[in-house]
Amino acid sequence: MDFHTEKVKGKNKRLIVEEDKEVIISLFYQKKTYSGVSSEKPNKQINENILNQVKGWGSGTYLIEPPKIKLPFFKIYKRVLPSVMCRVDVSYDGWIEDCDSSSLSIVWFQDDYAYPIEKNIIEKIKKIPYSKVCNKYSY
């Protein structure tokens, strides 16, 4: 499987951000980190391109910086990203700074397809300053 997108239903539908705000997951997207990359071997430039692409998605996207894993390659250690890139689109219907609702795309990398979302990622999601980085909407 190269990618996976699903509408989220049931018990896995909510996340906590900003320590206490409960947001609703509307979409969960996953793909192999290096899918579609022409080079067979990840390198620093490819990793930077992947991260810059995510950062270029614009406002309302929050990237949880990934760890870089060292792999031995002919006595040289190459840094690679975790194997799966995940994105959730979340929304919050509560009031934030004169706005009626808000949304955010959260992107991270982990070793396996979710669910579950890795525990260290859940902890980082809880610390996202949602009110500062989300898209805000007024009706």
SEZA-228551 format. One line per field, with one value per residue (C-alpha): residue number from 0; residue in three letters; x, y, z. Coordinates in steps of 0.05 Angstrom, whole numbers, always signed. Each point is the difference from the previous one (the first is absolute). Example, Ala and Ser with C-alpha at 12.3 -4.5 7.8 and 13.67 -1.06 7.14 Angstrom:
n (0|1);
res (ALA|SER);
xx (+246|+27);
yy (-90|+69);
zz (+156|-13);
END
This chain:
n (0|1|2|3|4|5|6|7|8|9|10|11|12|13|14|15|16|17|18|19|20|21|22|23|24|25|26|27|28|29|30|31|32|33|34|35|36|37|38|39|40|41|42|43|44|45|46|47|48|49|50|51|52|53|54|55|56|57|58|59|60|61|62|63|64|65|66|67|68|69|70|71|72|73|74|75|76|77|78|79|80|81|82|83|84|85|86|87|88|89|90|91|92|93|94|95|96|97|98|99|100|101|102|103|104|105|106|107|108|109|110|111|112|113|114|115|116|117|118|119|120|121|122|123|124|125|126|127|128|129|130|131|132|133|134|135|136|137|138);
res (MET|ASP|PHE|HIS|THR|GLU|LYS|VAL|LYS|GLY|LYS|ASN|LYS|ARG|LEU|ILE|VAL|GLU|GLU|ASP|LYS|GLU|VAL|ILE|ILE|SER|LEU|PHE|TYR|GLN|LYS|LYS|THR|TYR|SER|GLY|VAL|SER|SER|GLU|LYS|PRO|ASN|LYS|GLN|ILE|ASN|GLU|ASN|ILE|LEU|ASN|GLN|VAL|LYS|GLY|TRP|GLY|SER|GLY|THR|TYR|LEU|ILE|GLU|PRO|PRO|LYS|ILE|LYS|LEU|PRO|PHE|PHE|LYS|ILE|TYR|LYS|ARG|VAL|LEU|PRO|SER|VAL|MET|CYS|ARG|VAL|ASP|VAL|SER|TYR|ASP|GLY|TRP|ILE|GLU|ASP|CYS|ASP|SER|SER|SER|LEU|SER|ILE|VAL|TRP|PHE|GLN|ASP|ASP|TYR|ALA|TYR|PRO|ILE|GLU|LYS|ASN|ILE|ILE|GLU|LYS|ILE|LYS|LYS|ILE|PRO|TYR|SER|LYS|VAL|CYS|ASN|LYS|TYR|SER|TYR);
xx (+0|+30|-50|-63|-53|-62|-57|+7|-58|-10|+47|+62|-35|+30|+67|+22|+41|+25|-3|-76|-36|-36|+1|-37|+37|-35|+52|+59|+51|+62|+53|+69|+49|+42|-55|+6|+73|+43|+63|+3|+43|-24|+49|+3|-26|-60|-17|+3|-44|-52|-1|-1|-58|-40|+20|-22|-71|-12|-35|-42|+52|+41|+61|+24|+75|+20|+58|+54|+20|+73|+10|+67|+16|+70|+30|-35|-61|-58|-57|-69|-70|-49|-34|-72|-23|-67|-47|-64|-48|-32|-52|-22|-70|+16|+12|+71|+16|-66|-7|-55|+41|+70|+40|+70|+38|+51|+57|+49|+42|-1|+27|-65|-69|-47|-43|+26|+33|+67|-1|+58|-40|-63|+41|+27|-71|-24|+52|-19|-18|-65|-29|+62|+10|-71|-43|-57|-70|-56|-72);
yy (+0|+66|+48|-2|+52|-9|+38|-11|-28|-26|-2|+27|+63|+50|+27|+47|+62|+59|-45|+3|+16|-60|+3|-44|-40|+7|-34|-45|-8|-45|-18|-29|+57|-14|-21|+35|+19|-16|-17|-68|+25|+55|+56|+68|+37|-47|+6|+76|+0|-43|+45|+64|-27|-10|+69|+30|-24|+68|+27|-48|-55|-20|-45|-41|-2|-72|-36|-19|-73|-19|-60|-31|+3|-22|+25|+67|+16|+27|+36|-23|+22|-49|-43|+28|+72|+13|+60|+13|+56|+23|+53|+34|+28|+40|+74|+25|+75|+25|-60|-51|-60|-20|-54|-26|-54|-35|-38|-49|-60|-67|-71|-36|+15|+27|-19|+5|+67|-9|+24|+49|+33|+4|+38|+48|+11|+19|+56|+31|+75|-11|+70|+32|-44|-20|+29|+40|+10|+48|-7);
zz (+0|-21|+32|+42|+10|+43|+29|+74|+40|+70|+59|-37|-22|+50|+21|+55|-19|+40|+62|+6|-66|-30|-76|-49|-53|-67|-44|+11|-56|-1|-51|-4|+12|-61|-48|-67|+13|-61|+39|+34|+57|+46|+10|+34|-62|-9|+75|-5|-62|+35|+62|-42|-40|+64|+26|-67|+9|+32|+61|+39|-6|+60|-9|+59|-15|-12|+31|-49|+5|-12|-45|-16|-74|-21|+65|-9|+41|-42|+33|-20|+20|+32|-52|+2|-8|+34|-5|+39|-15|+64|+19|+64|+7|+63|+2|-14|-6|-30|-46|-2|-22|-21|-35|-6|-38|+44|-34|+31|-16|+35|-10|-17|-28|+53|+39|+51|-3|+36|+72|-8|-57|+43|+52|-53|-27|+69|+1|-66|+10|-38|+12|-31|-62|-21|-56|+32|-29|+17|-25);
END
